[in-house]
Amino acid sequence: MKATLTVLGWLLLLQGAGGLLNTLFGWWRWAHDLLVVHRLPFLEGYEVFAAVVIGVLGFVLLAVADSAGKAEGGR
């Protein structure tokens, strides 16, 4: 369970950071279609906010994974 949460957390964190940087600066035109915030049509116009939320969710999942790992190790 910890491994799954960790992988999902890092994936969301990278998606959020990449989406935020690409939306603000447009550095990675080649990655435009790889980022979730640009693939979902209902997020059009809200890419920055969505990228921040996705990044925060990534941090939350990483914290939950760390907490789950400590709880499993404590038994």
PyMOL Python script that loads the backbone (N, CA, C, O; Angstrom):
from pymol import cmd

cmd.read_pdbstr("""\
ATOM      1  N   MET A   1       0.826  -1.194   0.000  1.00  0.00           N
ATOM      2  CA  MET A   1       0.000   0.000   0.000  1.00  0.00           C
ATOM      3  C   MET A   1       0.871   1.259   0.000  1.00  0.00           C
ATOM      4  O   MET A   1       0.577   2.234  -0.691  1.00  0.00           O
ATOM      5  N   LYS A   2       1.952   1.217   0.792  1.00  0.00           N
ATOM      6  CA  LYS A   2       2.825   2.379   0.886  1.00  0.00           C
ATOM      7  C   LYS A   2       3.463   2.678  -0.464  1.00  0.00           C
ATOM      8  O   LYS A   2       3.579   3.839  -0.857  1.00  0.00           O
ATOM      9  N   ALA A   3       3.876   1.635  -1.172  1.00  0.00           N
ATOM     10  CA  ALA A   3       4.524   1.839  -2.475  1.00  0.00           C
ATOM     11  C   ALA A   3       3.562   2.468  -3.478  1.00  0.00           C
ATOM     12  O   ALA A   3       3.951   3.351  -4.242  1.00  0.00           O
ATOM     13  N   THR A   4       2.325   2.025  -3.478  1.00  0.00           N
ATOM     14  CA  THR A   4       1.325   2.565  -4.394  1.00  0.00           C
ATOM     15  C   THR A   4       1.062   4.036  -4.100  1.00  0.00           C
ATOM     16  O   THR A   4       1.007   4.856  -5.015  1.00  0.00           O
ATOM     17  N   LEU A   5       0.900   4.366  -2.827  1.00  0.00           N
ATOM     18  CA  LEU A   5       0.660   5.758  -2.450  1.00  0.00           C
ATOM     19  C   LEU A   5       1.858   6.638  -2.780  1.00  0.00           C
ATOM     20  O   LEU A   5       1.695   7.787  -3.190  1.00  0.00           O
ATOM     21  N   THR A   6       3.051   6.105  -2.603  1.00  0.00           N
ATOM     22  CA  THR A   6       4.256   6.869  -2.904  1.00  0.00           C
ATOM     23  C   THR A   6       4.367   7.154  -4.400  1.00  0.00           C
ATOM     24  O   THR A   6       4.664   8.278  -4.805  1.00  0.00           O
ATOM     25  N   VAL A   7       4.127   6.138  -5.211  1.00  0.00           N
ATOM     26  CA  VAL A   7       4.200   6.328  -6.670  1.00  0.00           C
ATOM     27  C   VAL A   7       3.139   7.315  -7.137  1.00  0.00           C
ATOM     28  O   VAL A   7       3.433   8.206  -7.933  1.00  0.00           O
ATOM     29  N   LEU A   8       1.913   7.168  -6.653  1.00  0.00           N
ATOM     30  CA  LEU A   8       0.851   8.104  -7.031  1.00  0.00           C
ATOM     31  C   LEU A   8       1.152   9.518  -6.537  1.00  0.00           C
ATOM     32  O   LEU A   8       0.878  10.493  -7.237  1.00  0.00           O
ATOM     33  N   GLY A   9       1.711   9.629  -5.340  1.00  0.00           N
ATOM     34  CA  GLY A   9       2.063  10.937  -4.804  1.00  0.00           C
ATOM     35  C   GLY A   9       3.111  11.637  -5.659  1.00  0.00           C
ATOM     36  O   GLY A   9       2.971  12.818  -5.974  1.00  0.00           O
ATOM     37  N   TRP A  10       4.161  10.910  -6.034  1.00  0.00           N
ATOM     38  CA  TRP A  10       5.201  11.506  -6.877  1.00  0.00           C
ATOM     39  C   TRP A  10       4.661  11.851  -8.256  1.00  0.00           C
ATOM     40  O   TRP A  10       5.019  12.881  -8.827  1.00  0.00           O
ATOM     41  N   LEU A  11       3.802  10.994  -8.791  1.00  0.00           N
ATOM     42  CA  LEU A  11       3.218  11.257 -10.099  1.00  0.00           C
ATOM     43  C   LEU A  11       2.377  12.537 -10.069  1.00  0.00           C
ATOM     44  O   LEU A  11       2.492  13.381 -10.958  1.00  0.00           O
ATOM     45  N   LEU A  12       1.541  12.674  -9.053  1.00  0.00           N
ATOM     46  CA  LEU A  12       0.721  13.879  -8.942  1.00  0.00           C
ATOM     47  C   LEU A  12       1.573  15.117  -8.674  1.00  0.00           C
ATOM     48  O   LEU A  12       1.294  16.194  -9.202  1.00  0.00           O
ATOM     49  N   LEU A  13       2.599  14.965  -7.863  1.00  0.00           N
ATOM     50  CA  LEU A  13       3.481  16.097  -7.582  1.00  0.00           C
ATOM     51  C   LEU A  13       4.188  16.562  -8.853  1.00  0.00           C
ATOM     52  O   LEU A  13       4.277  17.764  -9.107  1.00  0.00           O
ATOM     53  N   LEU A  14       4.689  15.628  -9.649  1.00  0.00           N
ATOM     54  CA  LEU A  14       5.344  15.992 -10.901  1.00  0.00           C
ATOM     55  C   LEU A  14       4.360  16.572 -11.913  1.00  0.00           C
ATOM     56  O   LEU A  14       4.696  17.508 -12.639  1.00  0.00           O
ATOM     57  N   GLN A  15       3.150  16.024 -11.965  1.00  0.00           N
ATOM     58  CA  GLN A  15       2.128  16.569 -12.852  1.00  0.00           C
ATOM     59  C   GLN A  15       1.764  17.999 -12.450  1.00  0.00           C
ATOM     60  O   GLN A  15       1.595  18.870 -13.302  1.00  0.00           O
ATOM     61  N   GLY A  16       1.648  18.225 -11.141  1.00  0.00           N
ATOM     62  CA  GLY A  16       1.312  19.562 -10.672  1.00  0.00           C
ATOM     63  C   GLY A  16       2.411  20.567 -10.944  1.00  0.00           C
ATOM     64  O   GLY A  16       2.146  21.665 -11.433  1.00  0.00           O
ATOM     65  N   ALA A  17       3.646  20.198 -10.631  1.00  0.00           N
ATOM     66  CA  ALA A  17       4.771  21.114 -10.862  1.00  0.00           C
ATOM     67  C   ALA A  17       4.986  21.345 -12.355  1.00  0.00           C
ATOM     68  O   ALA A  17       5.202  22.476 -12.790  1.00  0.00           O
ATOM     69  N   GLY A  18       4.926  20.277 -13.130  1.00  0.00           N
ATOM     70  CA  GLY A  18       5.098  20.425 -14.575  1.00  0.00           C
ATOM     71  C   GLY A  18       3.989  21.249 -15.203  1.00  0.00           C
ATOM     72  O   GLY A  18       4.246  22.094 -16.061  1.00  0.00           O
ATOM     73  N   GLY A  19       2.759  21.006 -14.779  1.00  0.00           N
ATOM     74  CA  GLY A  19       1.633  21.775 -15.299  1.00  0.00           C
ATOM     75  C   GLY A  19       1.722  23.242 -14.932  1.00  0.00           C
ATOM     76  O   GLY A  19       1.405  24.111 -15.743  1.00  0.00           O
ATOM     77  N   LEU A  20       2.150  23.517 -13.718  1.00  0.00           N
ATOM     78  CA  LEU A  20       2.283  24.907 -13.272  1.00  0.00           C
ATOM     79  C   LEU A  20       3.376  25.622 -14.058  1.00  0.00           C
ATOM     80  O   LEU A  20       3.163  26.728 -14.554  1.00  0.00           O
ATOM     81  N   LEU A  21       4.544  24.997 -14.174  1.00  0.00           N
ATOM     82  CA  LEU A  21       5.643  25.621 -14.903  1.00  0.00           C
ATOM     83  C   LEU A  21       5.320  25.787 -16.387  1.00  0.00           C
ATOM     84  O   LEU A  21       5.633  26.818 -16.983  1.00  0.00           O
ATOM     85  N   ASN A  22       4.702  24.783 -16.974  1.00  0.00           N
ATOM     86  CA  ASN A  22       4.372  24.870 -18.398  1.00  0.00           C
ATOM     87  C   ASN A  22       3.303  25.922 -18.657  1.00  0.00           C
ATOM     88  O   ASN A  22       3.359  26.632 -19.661  1.00  0.00           O
ATOM     89  N   THR A  23       2.336  26.025 -17.765  1.00  0.00           N
ATOM     90  CA  THR A  23       1.282  27.013 -17.954  1.00  0.00           C
ATOM     91  C   THR A  23       1.804  28.432 -17.767  1.00  0.00           C
ATOM     92  O   THR A  23       1.453  29.333 -18.529  1.00  0.00           O
ATOM     93  N   LEU A  24       2.636  28.629 -16.761  1.00  0.00           N
ATOM     94  CA  LEU A  24       3.142  29.972 -16.491  1.00  0.00           C
ATOM     95  C   LEU A  24       4.208  30.412 -17.487  1.00  0.00           C
ATOM     96  O   LEU A  24       4.196  31.555 -17.944  1.00  0.00           O
ATOM     97  N   PHE A  25       5.134  29.511 -17.826  1.00  0.00           N
ATOM     98  CA  PHE A  25       6.279  29.906 -18.634  1.00  0.00           C
ATOM     99  C   PHE A  25       6.286  29.329 -20.042  1.00  0.00           C
ATOM    100  O   PHE A  25       6.971  29.862 -20.915  1.00  0.00           O
ATOM    101  N   GLY A  26       5.544  28.259 -20.284  1.00  0.00           N
ATOM    102  CA  GLY A  26       5.495  27.657 -21.606  1.00  0.00           C
ATOM    103  C   GLY A  26       6.803  27.036 -22.048  1.00  0.00           C
ATOM    104  O   GLY A  26       7.106  27.010 -23.241  1.00  0.00           O
ATOM    105  N   TRP A  27       7.587  26.534 -21.097  1.00  0.00           N
ATOM    106  CA  TRP A  27       8.906  25.995 -21.418  1.00  0.00           C
ATOM    107  C   TRP A  27       8.841  24.695 -22.194  1.00  0.00           C
ATOM    108  O   TRP A  27       9.665  24.455 -23.077  1.00  0.00           O
ATOM    109  N   TRP A  28       7.864  23.849 -21.870  1.00  0.00           N
ATOM    110  CA  TRP A  28       7.846  22.504 -22.415  1.00  0.00           C
ATOM    111  C   TRP A  28       6.684  22.328 -23.375  1.00  0.00           C
ATOM    112  O   TRP A  28       5.692  21.684 -23.034  1.00  0.00           O
ATOM    113  N   ARG A  29       6.790  22.879 -24.539  1.00  0.00           N
ATOM    114  CA  ARG A  29       5.714  22.721 -25.534  1.00  0.00           C
ATOM    115  C   ARG A  29       5.544  21.257 -25.920  1.00  0.00           C
ATOM    116  O   ARG A  29       4.433  20.821 -26.225  1.00  0.00           O
ATOM    117  N   TRP A  30       6.631  20.498 -25.910  1.00  0.00           N
ATOM    118  CA  TRP A  30       6.562  19.078 -26.273  1.00  0.00           C
ATOM    119  C   TRP A  30       5.796  18.267 -25.230  1.00  0.00           C
ATOM    120  O   TRP A  30       5.263  17.203 -25.545  1.00  0.00           O
ATOM    121  N   ALA A  31       5.736  18.758 -23.993  1.00  0.00           N
ATOM    122  CA  ALA A  31       5.063  18.023 -22.920  1.00  0.00           C
ATOM    123  C   ALA A  31       3.624  18.487 -22.705  1.00  0.00           C
ATOM    124  O   ALA A  31       2.954  18.019 -21.785  1.00  0.00           O
ATOM    125  N   HIS A  32       3.155  19.385 -23.530  1.00  0.00           N
ATOM    126  CA  HIS A  32       1.814  19.949 -23.336  1.00  0.00           C
ATOM    127  C   HIS A  32       0.755  18.865 -23.256  1.00  0.00           C
ATOM    128  O   HIS A  32      -0.125  18.924 -22.397  1.00  0.00           O
ATOM    129  N   ASP A  33       0.825  17.873 -24.140  1.00  0.00           N
ATOM    130  CA  ASP A  33      -0.193  16.823 -24.154  1.00  0.00           C
ATOM    131  C   ASP A  33       0.038  15.749 -23.104  1.00  0.00           C
ATOM    132  O   ASP A  33      -0.824  14.891 -22.913  1.00  0.00           O
ATOM    133  N   LEU A  34       1.162  15.770 -22.427  1.00  0.00           N
ATOM    134  CA  LEU A  34       1.436  14.786 -21.379  1.00  0.00           C
ATOM    135  C   LEU A  34       0.930  15.235 -20.009  1.00  0.00           C
ATOM    136  O   LEU A  34       0.856  14.427 -19.083  1.00  0.00           O
ATOM    137  N   LEU A  35       0.588  16.486 -19.877  1.00  0.00           N
ATOM    138  CA  LEU A  35       0.169  17.031 -18.588  1.00  0.00           C
ATOM    139  C   LEU A  35      -1.354  16.973 -18.446  1.00  0.00           C
ATOM    140  O   LEU A  35      -2.086  17.317 -19.374  1.00  0.00           O
ATOM    141  N   VAL A  36      -1.810  16.544 -17.298  1.00  0.00           N
ATOM    142  CA  VAL A  36      -3.236  16.346 -17.036  1.00  0.00           C
ATOM    143  C   VAL A  36      -4.019  17.646 -17.167  1.00  0.00           C
ATOM    144  O   VAL A  36      -5.132  17.646 -17.692  1.00  0.00           O
ATOM    145  N   VAL A  37      -3.454  18.748 -16.701  1.00  0.00           N
ATOM    146  CA  VAL A  37      -4.198  20.006 -16.712  1.00  0.00           C
ATOM    147  C   VAL A  37      -4.495  20.490 -18.126  1.00  0.00           C
ATOM    148  O   VAL A  37      -5.415  21.286 -18.318  1.00  0.00           O
ATOM    149  N   HIS A  38      -3.749  20.036 -19.106  1.00  0.00           N
ATOM    150  CA  HIS A  38      -4.002  20.436 -20.484  1.00  0.00           C
ATOM    151  C   HIS A  38      -4.848  19.419 -21.234  1.00  0.00           C
ATOM    152  O   HIS A  38      -5.337  19.710 -22.325  1.00  0.00           O
ATOM    153  N   ARG A  39      -5.026  18.243 -20.674  1.00  0.00           N
ATOM    154  CA  ARG A  39      -5.794  17.187 -21.337  1.00  0.00           C
ATOM    155  C   ARG A  39      -7.285  17.252 -21.000  1.00  0.00           C
ATOM    156  O   ARG A  39      -8.108  16.753 -21.767  1.00  0.00           O
ATOM    157  N   LEU A  40      -7.638  17.848 -19.884  1.00  0.00           N
ATOM    158  CA  LEU A  40      -9.040  17.897 -19.456  1.00  0.00           C
ATOM    159  C   LEU A  40      -9.678  19.209 -19.910  1.00  0.00           C
ATOM    160  O   LEU A  40      -9.271  20.279 -19.458  1.00  0.00           O
ATOM    161  N   PRO A  41     -10.664  19.139 -20.789  1.00  0.00           N
ATOM    162  CA  PRO A  41     -11.225  20.372 -21.356  1.00  0.00           C
ATOM    163  C   PRO A  41     -11.949  21.268 -20.340  1.00  0.00           C
ATOM    164  O   PRO A  41     -12.011  22.482 -20.532  1.00  0.00           O
ATOM    165  N   PHE A  42     -12.489  20.695 -19.275  1.00  0.00           N
ATOM    166  CA  PHE A  42     -13.211  21.531 -18.307  1.00  0.00           C
ATOM    167  C   PHE A  42     -12.266  22.356 -17.435  1.00  0.00           C
ATOM    168  O   PHE A  42     -12.723  23.224 -16.690  1.00  0.00           O
ATOM    169  N   LEU A  43     -10.958  22.102 -17.512  1.00  0.00           N
ATOM    170  CA  LEU A  43      -9.984  22.901 -16.755  1.00  0.00           C
ATOM    171  C   LEU A  43      -9.437  24.078 -17.567  1.00  0.00           C
ATOM    172  O   LEU A  43      -8.585  24.823 -17.082  1.00  0.00           O
ATOM    173  N   GLU A  44      -9.917  24.245 -18.786  1.00  0.00           N
ATOM    174  CA  GLU A  44      -9.415  25.326 -19.626  1.00  0.00           C
ATOM    175  C   GLU A  44      -9.670  26.679 -18.966  1.00  0.00           C
ATOM    176  O   GLU A  44     -10.801  27.007 -18.609  1.00  0.00           O
ATOM    177  N   GLY A  45      -8.627  27.439 -18.815  1.00  0.00           N
ATOM    178  CA  GLY A  45      -8.707  28.731 -18.137  1.00  0.00           C
ATOM    179  C   GLY A  45      -8.352  28.647 -16.663  1.00  0.00           C
ATOM    180  O   GLY A  45      -8.112  29.673 -16.028  1.00  0.00           O
ATOM    181  N   TYR A  46      -8.315  27.454 -16.114  1.00  0.00           N
ATOM    182  CA  TYR A  46      -8.008  27.258 -14.704  1.00  0.00           C
ATOM    183  C   TYR A  46      -6.788  26.351 -14.517  1.00  0.00           C
ATOM    184  O   TYR A  46      -6.651  25.691 -13.486  1.00  0.00           O
ATOM    185  N   GLU A  47      -5.910  26.323 -15.516  1.00  0.00           N
ATOM    186  CA  GLU A  47      -4.785  25.395 -15.485  1.00  0.00           C
ATOM    187  C   GLU A  47      -3.860  25.629 -14.295  1.00  0.00           C
ATOM    188  O   GLU A  47      -3.372  24.674 -13.690  1.00  0.00           O
ATOM    189  N   VAL A  48      -3.617  26.896 -13.956  1.00  0.00           N
ATOM    190  CA  VAL A  48      -2.713  27.206 -12.845  1.00  0.00           C
ATOM    191  C   VAL A  48      -3.291  26.695 -11.532  1.00  0.00           C
ATOM    192  O   VAL A  48      -2.586  26.059 -10.749  1.00  0.00           O
ATOM    193  N   PHE A  49      -4.553  26.964 -11.288  1.00  0.00           N
ATOM    194  CA  PHE A  49      -5.184  26.536 -10.047  1.00  0.00           C
ATOM    195  C   PHE A  49      -5.263  25.016  -9.962  1.00  0.00           C
ATOM    196  O   PHE A  49      -5.036  24.430  -8.904  1.00  0.00           O
ATOM    197  N   ALA A  50      -5.587  24.386 -11.091  1.00  0.00           N
ATOM    198  CA  ALA A  50      -5.665  22.925 -11.117  1.00  0.00           C
ATOM    199  C   ALA A  50      -4.295  22.305 -10.875  1.00  0.00           C
ATOM    200  O   ALA A  50      -4.192  21.293 -10.183  1.00  0.00           O
ATOM    201  N   ALA A  51      -3.245  22.893 -11.433  1.00  0.00           N
ATOM    202  CA  ALA A  51      -1.898  22.371 -11.232  1.00  0.00           C
ATOM    203  C   ALA A  51      -1.483  22.492  -9.765  1.00  0.00           C
ATOM    204  O   ALA A  51      -0.839  21.593  -9.225  1.00  0.00           O
ATOM    205  N   VAL A  52      -1.849  23.588  -9.132  1.00  0.00           N
ATOM    206  CA  VAL A  52      -1.539  23.757  -7.707  1.00  0.00           C
ATOM    207  C   VAL A  52      -2.273  22.704  -6.884  1.00  0.00           C
ATOM    208  O   VAL A  52      -1.687  22.094  -5.989  1.00  0.00           O
ATOM    209  N   VAL A  53      -3.540  22.491  -7.179  1.00  0.00           N
ATOM    210  CA  VAL A  53      -4.333  21.490  -6.446  1.00  0.00           C
ATOM    211  C   VAL A  53      -3.757  20.095  -6.661  1.00  0.00           C
ATOM    212  O   VAL A  53      -3.667  19.315  -5.713  1.00  0.00           O
ATOM    213  N   ILE A  54      -3.369  19.771  -7.883  1.00  0.00           N
ATOM    214  CA  ILE A  54      -2.786  18.458  -8.168  1.00  0.00           C
ATOM    215  C   ILE A  54      -1.472  18.290  -7.412  1.00  0.00           C
ATOM    216  O   ILE A  54      -1.207  17.218  -6.866  1.00  0.00           O
ATOM    217  N   GLY A  55      -0.651  19.328  -7.373  1.00  0.00           N
ATOM    218  CA  GLY A  55       0.603  19.260  -6.626  1.00  0.00           C
ATOM    219  C   GLY A  55       0.381  19.083  -5.134  1.00  0.00           C
ATOM    220  O   GLY A  55       1.090  18.313  -4.486  1.00  0.00           O
ATOM    221  N   VAL A  56      -0.593  19.787  -4.588  1.00  0.00           N
ATOM    222  CA  VAL A  56      -0.911  19.646  -3.161  1.00  0.00           C
ATOM    223  C   VAL A  56      -1.420  18.240  -2.865  1.00  0.00           C
ATOM    224  O   VAL A  56      -1.068  17.659  -1.838  1.00  0.00           O
ATOM    225  N   LEU A  57      -2.236  17.691  -3.746  1.00  0.00           N
ATOM    226  CA  LEU A  57      -2.699  16.315  -3.563  1.00  0.00           C
ATOM    227  C   LEU A  57      -1.529  15.334  -3.588  1.00  0.00           C
ATOM    228  O   LEU A  57      -1.533  14.334  -2.870  1.00  0.00           O
ATOM    229  N   GLY A  58      -0.537  15.624  -4.413  1.00  0.00           N
ATOM    230  CA  GLY A  58       0.667  14.796  -4.429  1.00  0.00           C
ATOM    231  C   GLY A  58       1.391  14.839  -3.089  1.00  0.00           C
ATOM    232  O   GLY A  58       1.812  13.802  -2.576  1.00  0.00           O
ATOM    233  N   PHE A  59       1.536  16.034  -2.521  1.00  0.00           N
ATOM    234  CA  PHE A  59       2.147  16.154  -1.196  1.00  0.00           C
ATOM    235  C   PHE A  59       1.348  15.400  -0.144  1.00  0.00           C
ATOM    236  O   PHE A  59       1.920  14.739   0.722  1.00  0.00           O
ATOM    237  N   VAL A  60       0.033  15.499  -0.220  1.00  0.00           N
ATOM    238  CA  VAL A  60      -0.823  14.805   0.750  1.00  0.00           C
ATOM    239  C   VAL A  60      -0.641  13.296   0.640  1.00  0.00           C
ATOM    240  O   VAL A  60      -0.515  12.611   1.655  1.00  0.00           O
ATOM    241  N   LEU A  61      -0.626  12.776  -0.579  1.00  0.00           N
ATOM    242  CA  LEU A  61      -0.434  11.332  -0.755  1.00  0.00           C
ATOM    243  C   LEU A  61       0.940  10.885  -0.258  1.00  0.00           C
ATOM    244  O   LEU A  61       1.059   9.804   0.319  1.00  0.00           O
ATOM    245  N   LEU A  62       1.964  11.686  -0.469  1.00  0.00           N
ATOM    246  CA  LEU A  62       3.288  11.336   0.045  1.00  0.00           C
ATOM    247  C   LEU A  62       3.302  11.334   1.577  1.00  0.00           C
ATOM    248  O   LEU A  62       3.940  10.480   2.192  1.00  0.00           O
ATOM    249  N   ALA A  63       2.604  12.280   2.183  1.00  0.00           N
ATOM    250  CA  ALA A  63       2.525  12.311   3.642  1.00  0.00           C
ATOM    251  C   ALA A  63       1.751  11.113   4.169  1.00  0.00           C
ATOM    252  O   ALA A  63       2.132  10.525   5.181  1.00  0.00           O
ATOM    253  N   VAL A  64       0.669  10.748   3.493  1.00  0.00           N
ATOM    254  CA  VAL A  64      -0.113   9.578   3.906  1.00  0.00           C
ATOM    255  C   VAL A  64       0.714   8.310   3.749  1.00  0.00           C
ATOM    256  O   VAL A  64       0.649   7.422   4.599  1.00  0.00           O
ATOM    257  N   ALA A  65       1.484   8.214   2.683  1.00  0.00           N
ATOM    258  CA  ALA A  65       2.338   7.044   2.467  1.00  0.00           C
ATOM    259  C   ALA A  65       3.396   6.946   3.556  1.00  0.00           C
ATOM    260  O   ALA A  65       3.687   5.856   4.049  1.00  0.00           O
ATOM    261  N   ASP A  66       3.965   8.072   3.927  1.00  0.00           N
ATOM    262  CA  ASP A  66       4.964   8.076   5.002  1.00  0.00           C
ATOM    263  C   ASP A  66       4.325   7.676   6.329  1.00  0.00           C
ATOM    264  O   ASP A  66       4.897   6.909   7.104  1.00  0.00           O
ATOM    265  N   SER A  67       3.139   8.203   6.575  1.00  0.00           N
ATOM    266  CA  SER A  67       2.425   7.867   7.808  1.00  0.00           C
ATOM    267  C   SER A  67       2.044   6.379   7.838  1.00  0.00           C
ATOM    268  O   SER A  67       2.138   5.729   8.879  1.00  0.00           O
ATOM    269  N   ALA A  68       1.617   5.853   6.693  1.00  0.00           N
ATOM    270  CA  ALA A  68       1.259   4.431   6.627  1.00  0.00           C
ATOM    271  C   ALA A  68       2.490   3.547   6.827  1.00  0.00           C
ATOM    272  O   ALA A  68       2.413   2.487   7.448  1.00  0.00           O
ATOM    273  N   GLY A  69       3.619   3.998   6.296  1.00  0.00           N
ATOM    274  CA  GLY A  69       4.853   3.236   6.483  1.00  0.00           C
ATOM    275  C   GLY A  69       5.297   3.206   7.935  1.00  0.00           C
ATOM    276  O   GLY A  69       5.787   2.185   8.416  1.00  0.00           O
ATOM    277  N   LYS A  70       5.129   4.313   8.629  1.00  0.00           N
ATOM    278  CA  LYS A  70       5.489   4.351  10.053  1.00  0.00           C
ATOM    279  C   LYS A  70       4.521   3.507  10.885  1.00  0.00           C
ATOM    280  O   LYS A  70       4.925   2.867  11.856  1.00  0.00           O
ATOM    281  N   ALA A  71       3.242   3.510  10.499  1.00  0.00           N
ATOM    282  CA  ALA A  71       2.255   2.723  11.234  1.00  0.00           C
ATOM    283  C   ALA A  71       2.503   1.233  11.035  1.00  0.00           C
ATOM    284  O   ALA A  71       2.348   0.453  11.975  1.00  0.00           O
ATOM    285  N   GLU A  72       2.882   0.828   9.836  1.00  0.00           N
ATOM    286  CA  GLU A  72       3.180  -0.598   9.592  1.00  0.00           C
ATOM    287  C   GLU A  72       4.449  -1.034  10.297  1.00  0.00           C
ATOM    288  O   GLU A  72       4.541  -2.162  10.780  1.00  0.00           O
ATOM    289  N   GLY A  73       5.427  -0.146  10.356  1.00  0.00           N
ATOM    290  CA  GLY A  73       6.690  -0.476  11.013  1.00  0.00           C
ATOM    291  C   GLY A  73       6.575  -0.522  12.531  1.00  0.00           C
ATOM    292  O   GLY A  73       7.381  -1.170  13.200  1.00  0.00           O
ATOM    293  N   GLY A  74       5.576   0.163  13.072  1.00  0.00           N
ATOM    294  CA  GLY A  74       5.405   0.224  14.518  1.00  0.00           C
ATOM    295  C   GLY A  74       4.740  -0.994  15.116  1.00  0.00           C
ATOM    296  O   GLY A  74       4.726  -1.151  16.336  1.00  0.00           O
ATOM    297  N   ARG A  75       4.191  -1.858  14.287  1.00  0.00           N
ATOM    298  CA  ARG A  75       3.484  -3.040  14.814  1.00  0.00           C
ATOM    299  C   ARG A  75       4.427  -4.130  15.205  1.00  0.00           C
ATOM    300  O   ARG A  75       3.992  -5.186  15.663  1.00  0.00           O
TER     301      ARG A  75
END
""", "prot")
cmd.dss("prot")
cmd.show_as("cartoon", "prot")
cmd.util.cbc("prot")
cmd.orient("prot")
